[in-house]
Amino acid sequence: MARKFLKTKEDKVKIEYPSAYGSHSSMIDEKMTAKVKDQSFVVLKDERGHYVTERKRLDNNMADTNRHCLEETRAKGLTEALT
């Protein structure tokens, strides 16, 4: 017997960024980006927290794998960029 799952309005996540998958310049955290040693990288913030990505990945209409990786990978990338 198949189950039927009903979606409610509370299940929908409101996206407050230009897209759900890409990285955008409006997401940059300027204070944390100033602490990054390599200026080809930026620190961004989304609904899941902070993450590091390359500047060339901003506003290019493509999904950013750094945005959708595991929490551990995000934390590791952030730590490496800031130390």
Stockholm file with secondary structure:
# STOCKHOLM 1.0

chainA/1-83         MARKFLKTKEDKVKIEYPSAYGSHSSMIDEKMTAKVKDQSFVVLKDERGHYVTERKRLDNNMADTNRHCLEETRAKGLTEALT
#=GR chainA/1-83 SS CCCCCCCCGGGCCCCCSSCSSSBCGGGBCHHHHTTCSSTTEEEEEETTEEEEEEGGGBTSSSCCTTTTSCHHHHHHHHHHHHC
#=GC SS_cons        CCCCCCCCGGGCCCCCSSCSSSBCGGGBCHHHHTTCSSTTEEEEEETTEEEEEEGGGBTSSSCCTTTTSCHHHHHHHHHHHHC
//
